[in-house]
Amino acid sequence: MSKVLTDADHDREVELRPGEELELRLKENPTTGYRWSLEAPDPALLQLLEDDFALAPGGAIGAGGERIFRFRAQAPGQLTLRLRHWQAWSGESSVERHFRLHLRVA
């Protein structure tokens, strides 16, 4: 079973066990050019399993949805998962939002 977190969990502390999965769902509308970008975590502690986008139910073309990241805790340790919502080609000045999770694998 995996833990599911959303935008509301920004800056939260989360504890996982090795082998446990974490799903992170963040609101996104890629047609605006803005997209969530993950600062790659240490794969020895947290493995990225999936990075996908899902339209909101009933969403038309061009509508928003959720960016879905799925991870598996690998080994004991601590890390801060960092993401930014931005237009990568526009550089740092385009960062609109940040998202952080403080993870402890034990």
C-alpha angles and dihedrals in degrees: 000000000000133000113241118210132179142189088289090066095066112146092007124146113235130186121208135179121228107275093023117126129227124199119198118195116190127178112251141163106194093186087075090060091246116120138168112254122195123220097222112251123220102281090212087067105027127019120205107226101171142012109182143144125230124191116233111261109279090010117158124221107290093026123126129253138153135302106222122205119182122193139178122214108234111181140355116285144092132266142158115235109215130192135170131202107220151120099265094203091055095058134224094324089069095061104125101174141005128212126196136181123187107215131193119188111199 
